[in-house]
Amino acid sequence: MRSDQQTFRPVRGVHRRYLQVAFQILQAIGSGQTPLGSRLPSDRDLAELMGVSRLTVREAVLALEVVGILQVRSGDGTYVAHDGTRSSAMGELLTGASFQVPTAEVLEARLAVEPVAVAFTAQRITEAEAAEIEELIDRAAGLAEDVDGLGDFVSLGLEFHALLLQRCRNAHLAAFTTALVDLDEHPLWTLLNAQAVQSVEARHQQVDEHREILRAVREHDADRASALITTHLEHLRDQVYRLSSTFAPQSQPRQ
């Protein structure tokens, strides 16, 4: 078995650093370096190994504990309770068993209203506003192949959606749709989103889809922008559902 120094490395991301900690733990479990039933290094040791605060480590452990991958035993330490490579625990999260707002319902709501808001954005956006959104995409593209930049990449993706929706110039619609995106700020949602774009290919796909959406918006093509955001959200939905081998396919909404 590799030493803790070989298993865990310093975190370089700026945003959502707990995501990098959580993913290193998941990778250690999946590779067998930290097998089922084994005890993790202490919060203090993990913090030192990854160059983060103990609070950041605790946030990562909490997210993984809530979905059933880790078990914290008072006075004894943190143990691997589930094999993260076959995450039925993630299946519970997907169906809402571990989170107060079921993932499927939020994605369904976003598919219903976000294309409408983006159509308005396409009709009303200014070039300066489009350039601001393009900058977000460019920054995300620069992180697409940076494993340690995953937290920043996820943040930029959420910011892309939020900014795009805010530019619809309908205060009520913007508030409603942005609130749905804001649910993704919950640590468990963020972990789920990050897993959906864990591969380099998935991150490049997201960047490409964001560019296509912005191109249609910039050209004030409301119908095309609406269709593209619908396809994009369907891809996100499918990626999220594939994370769980136990998610029932018949429960997945289809267009």
C-alpha positions in Angstrom: 0.0 0.0 0.0 1.3 3.5 -0.8 2.1 5.9 2.0 -0.2 8.7 2.8 2.3 11.1 1.3 2.0 9.2 -2.0 -1.7 8.9 -1.9 -2.6 12.5 -1.1 -1.1 15.6 -2.7 -1.4 19.4 -2.1 -4.5 21.0 -3.4 -4.0 23.9 -5.9 -7.6 25.0 -6.7 -8.8 28.4 -5.4 -12.5 27.7 -5.1 -14.3 24.8 -3.4 -11.1 23.3 -2.1 -13.0 20.7 -0.2 -14.0 19.2 -3.6 -10.3 18.4 -4.3 -10.0 16.8 -0.9 -13.2 14.8 -1.5 -12.0 13.6 -4.9 -8.6 12.6 -3.6 -10.3 10.5 -0.9 -12.6 9.0 -3.6 -9.6 8.2 -5.8 -7.8 6.6 -2.9 -10.8 4.4 -2.2 -11.4 3.5 -5.8 -7.8 2.6 -6.4 -7.7 0.4 -3.4 -5.1 2.5 -1.6 -7.6 3.2 1.1 -9.9 0.1 1.0 -13.3 -0.5 2.4 -13.2 -0.6 6.2 -9.9 1.2 6.5 -9.4 4.3 8.6 -8.4 7.6 7.0 -5.5 9.7 8.2 -6.6 12.2 10.8 -8.1 15.6 9.8 -4.9 17.2 10.9 -2.7 14.9 8.8 -4.9 15.2 5.7 -4.8 19.0 6.1 -1.0 18.9 6.2 -0.7 16.5 3.3 -3.0 18.5 1.1 -2.1 22.0 2.2 -5.6 23.0 3.3 -7.3 23.9 6.6 -8.8 21.3 8.9 -12.1 23.0 8.2 -11.8 22.2 4.5 -11.0 18.6 5.3 -14.1 18.4 7.6 -16.3 19.8 4.8 -15.1 17.1 2.4 -15.5 14.4 5.0 -19.0 15.7 5.9 -20.1 15.6 2.2 -18.8 12.0 1.8 -20.3 11.0 5.1 -23.8 12.2 4.3 -23.9 10.2 1.0 -22.7 7.1 3.0 -19.1 6.8 1.6 -17.4 7.6 4.9 -18.4 6.9 8.5 -17.1 9.1 11.3 -16.8 7.2 14.6 -16.6 9.5 17.6 -13.2 9.2 19.3 -12.0 6.6 16.8 -11.6 8.3 13.5 -13.1 8.3 10.0 -13.6 5.0 8.1 -14.4 4.0 4.5 -18.0 2.7 4.7 -18.7 2.3 1.0 -16.8 1.6 -2.2 -17.0 5.0 -3.9 -16.4 3.4 -7.4 -19.9 1.7 -7.2 -21.8 4.4 -5.5 -25.3 3.3 -4.5 -25.0 6.1 -1.9 -24.9 8.5 -4.8 -28.0 6.8 -6.1 -29.8 7.7 -2.8 -28.7 11.3 -3.4 -29.9 11.3 -7.0 -33.4 10.1 -5.9 -33.5 12.5 -3.0 -33.1 10.1 -0.1 -30.1 12.0 1.3 -31.0 15.6 0.3 -34.1 17.6 0.9 -34.6 18.6 -2.8 -34.5 15.5 -5.1 -32.0 16.0 -7.9 -34.4 14.8 -10.6 -37.0 17.4 -9.6 -34.5 20.3 -9.8 -33.2 19.1 -13.2 -36.7 18.7 -14.5 -37.6 22.3 -13.3 -34.4 23.7 -14.9 -35.3 22.0 -18.2 -38.8 23.5 -18.1 -37.8 27.2 -17.3 -34.2 27.8 -18.2 -34.7 27.6 -22.0 -37.4 30.2 -21.7 -35.2 32.6 -19.8 -32.3 32.0 -22.2 -34.5 32.9 -25.1 -35.3 36.2 -23.5 -31.6 36.7 -22.9 -30.9 36.1 -26.6 -33.3 38.8 -27.5 -32.0 41.4 -25.0 -28.3 40.8 -24.2 -25.7 43.5 -25.1 -22.3 42.8 -26.6 -20.6 43.9 -23.4 -22.7 41.4 -21.4 -21.9 38.7 -23.9 -18.2 39.5 -23.7 -18.4 39.1 -19.9 -19.9 35.7 -20.2 -17.3 34.7 -22.9 -14.6 35.5 -20.4 -16.1 33.0 -18.0 -16.0 30.3 -20.7 -12.4 31.1 -21.6 -11.4 30.8 -18.0 -13.1 27.5 -17.7 -11.5 26.3 -20.9 -8.1 27.0 -19.4 -8.9 24.7 -16.5 -10.4 21.8 -18.6 -7.3 19.7 -18.3 -6.2 20.8 -14.9 -7.2 18.1 -12.4 -6.5 20.4 -9.4 -8.7 23.1 -11.0 -11.9 21.1 -10.8 -13.4 23.2 -8.1 -12.8 26.4 -10.0 -14.1 24.8 -13.2 -17.4 23.8 -11.5 -17.7 27.3 -10.0 -17.3 28.9 -13.4 -19.9 26.6 -15.0 -22.4 27.6 -12.4 -21.5 31.3 -12.8 -22.0 30.9 -16.6 -25.6 29.7 -16.1 -26.4 32.3 -13.4 -25.1 35.2 -15.5 -26.8 34.0 -18.6 -30.1 33.9 -16.7 -29.7 37.2 -15.1 -29.4 38.9 -18.5 -33.0 37.9 -19.5 -34.2 41.3 -18.1 -37.2 39.8 -16.4 -36.7 40.2 -12.7 -39.2 37.5 -11.6 -38.0 34.9 -14.2 -34.3 35.7 -13.4 -34.9 35.3 -9.7 -36.8 32.0 -10.1 -34.3 30.4 -12.5 -31.3 31.6 -10.7 -32.7 30.1 -7.4 -32.7 26.7 -9.1 -29.1 27.1 -10.2 -28.2 28.3 -6.7 -29.4 24.9 -5.3 -26.2 23.6 -7.0 -24.2 25.6 -4.4 -25.1 23.0 -1.7 -22.0 20.9 -1.0 -23.6 17.7 -2.0 -24.9 19.1 -5.2 -21.5 20.6 -5.9 -19.9 17.2 -5.4 -22.4 15.6 -7.7 -21.8 18.3 -10.4 -18.1 17.9 -10.1 -18.3 14.1 -10.5 -20.4 14.8 -13.7 -17.4 16.7 -15.2 -14.6 14.7 -13.6 -13.2 13.5 -16.9 -11.3 15.8 -19.2 -13.6 14.8 -22.1 -16.7 15.9 -20.1 -15.1 19.2 -19.2 -14.3 19.9 -22.8 -17.8 19.0 -23.8 -19.2 21.4 -21.3 -17.0 24.2 -22.5 -18.0 23.5 -26.1 -21.7 23.5 -25.3 -21.3 26.7 -23.4 -19.6 28.4 -26.4 -22.4 27.2 -28.7 -25.1 28.6 -26.4 -23.3 31.9 -26.1 -22.9 32.1 -29.9 -26.6 31.7 -30.4 -27.3 34.2 -27.7 -24.8 36.7 -29.1 -26.5 36.4 -32.5 -29.9 37.0 -30.9 -31.2 33.6 -32.1 -33.7 32.9 -29.4 -35.0 29.6 -30.8 -31.5 28.2 -31.3 -30.3 29.4 -27.9 -33.3 27.8 -26.2 -32.8 24.5 -28.1 -29.1 24.4 -27.2 -29.6 25.1 -23.5 -32.2 22.3 -23.5 -29.7 19.8 -25.1 -27.0 21.0 -22.7 -29.2 20.4 -19.6 -30.2 17.0 -20.9 -26.5 16.1 -21.2 -26.0 17.3 -17.6 -28.9 15.2 -16.5 -27.7 12.1 -18.3 -24.2 12.5 -16.8 -25.6 12.9 -13.3 -27.8 9.8 -13.7 -24.9 7.7 -15.0 -23.0 8.3 -11.7 -25.1 5.8 -10.0 -25.3 2.1 -11.1 -28.4 1.7 -8.9 -30.5 4.6 -10.4 -33.6 3.2 -12.0 -33.6 4.0 -15.7 -37.4 4.0 -15.9 -37.4 6.9 -13.4 -35.4 9.1 -15.7 -37.5 11.7 -17.5 -37.3 11.6 -21.3 -38.1 14.3 -23.8 
